[in-house]
Amino acid sequence: MTHSNEMVWQKVNSSQIAEVGYNPANRTLGIRFPAGKRSPASEYHYTGVSPEVHHELVTADSVGSYFGRYIKSRADLYPYAKQEVKDAGV
């Protein structure tokens, strides 16, 4: 696990997501996507995410599917913002 801006990051077993971060103090979820053939690595922060939803995400059988179904598709519940990616090794 790595720490960044009070967020604790952990690698996950997913072809779509490289790392998941979480800051329980402000209920912010971080998602780091790996670089693809046509896209650079990227990072997004989602606000209003409960500790329970974070736990369900990182323990899901399919982290990418859970993220798409319950977080990404619910921008009304979890507003998000793209972050500057400082570490190109993501």
C-alpha positions as CSV (number, residue, x, y, z in Angstrom):
1,M,0.0,0.0,0.0
2,T,1.1,3.5,-0.7
3,H,0.0,6.8,0.9
4,S,-0.9,9.9,-1.1
5,N,-2.6,13.0,0.2
6,E,-4.0,11.1,3.3
7,M,-5.4,8.5,0.9
8,V,-4.3,4.9,1.5
9,W,-3.7,3.1,-1.9
10,Q,-3.7,-0.6,-2.5
11,K,-3.2,-2.7,-5.7
12,V,-6.2,-4.7,-6.7
13,N,-6.5,-7.8,-8.9
14,S,-8.2,-6.2,-11.9
15,S,-7.4,-5.8,-15.6
16,Q,-9.3,-2.5,-15.6
17,I,-8.1,-0.9,-12.3
18,A,-4.5,-0.6,-11.1
19,E,-5.0,0.7,-7.5
20,V,-7.9,1.8,-5.2
21,G,-7.4,4.4,-2.6
22,Y,-9.6,5.6,0.2
23,N,-9.6,8.5,2.7
24,P,-12.2,7.7,5.4
25,A,-11.9,11.2,6.9
26,N,-13.5,12.8,3.8
27,R,-15.1,9.7,2.3
28,T,-13.1,10.0,-0.9
29,L,-12.4,7.0,-3.1
30,G,-9.5,7.1,-5.5
31,I,-9.3,4.9,-8.6
32,R,-6.1,4.6,-10.7
33,F,-6.5,3.2,-14.1
34,P,-3.4,1.7,-15.9
35,A,-2.1,3.1,-19.1
36,G,-3.6,1.4,-22.2
37,K,-2.6,1.1,-25.8
38,R,-4.3,4.3,-26.6
39,S,-4.6,6.1,-23.3
40,P,-2.3,7.2,-20.5
41,A,-2.7,6.2,-16.9
42,S,-5.4,8.2,-15.2
43,E,-6.7,8.8,-11.7
44,Y,-10.2,9.8,-10.5
45,H,-11.5,10.8,-7.1
46,Y,-15.1,10.0,-6.1
47,T,-16.7,11.8,-3.2
48,G,-19.3,10.6,-0.7
49,V,-18.2,7.0,-0.8
50,S,-18.9,5.2,2.5
51,P,-16.4,2.8,4.1
52,E,-18.8,0.0,3.4
53,V,-18.9,0.7,-0.3
54,H,-15.1,0.9,-0.4
55,H,-14.8,-2.4,1.4
56,E,-17.3,-4.0,-1.0
57,L,-15.3,-2.7,-3.9
58,V,-11.9,-4.0,-2.9
59,T,-13.3,-7.4,-1.8
60,A,-15.5,-7.9,-4.9
61,D,-15.0,-10.9,-7.1
62,S,-14.7,-8.5,-10.0
63,V,-13.4,-5.1,-8.9
64,G,-13.9,-3.5,-12.3
65,S,-17.5,-4.8,-12.6
66,Y,-18.4,-3.6,-9.1
67,F,-16.9,-0.2,-9.8
68,G,-18.8,0.2,-13.1
69,R,-22.1,-1.0,-11.7
70,Y,-22.2,0.7,-8.3
71,I,-19.9,3.7,-8.5
72,K,-19.1,4.9,-12.0
73,S,-22.7,4.7,-13.1
74,R,-23.9,6.6,-10.0
75,A,-22.4,10.1,-10.6
76,D,-25.5,11.5,-8.9
77,L,-24.3,9.8,-5.6
78,Y,-20.6,9.9,-6.2
79,P,-19.4,13.1,-8.0
80,Y,-15.9,12.7,-9.4
81,A,-13.0,14.7,-10.6
82,K,-10.0,13.7,-12.7
83,Q,-6.7,14.2,-11.0
84,E,-3.2,15.1,-12.3
85,V,-1.2,11.9,-12.6
86,K,2.2,12.6,-11.2
87,D,3.5,9.0,-11.3
88,A,3.8,7.7,-14.8
89,G,4.5,4.2,-13.4
90,V,0.8,3.7,-12.5
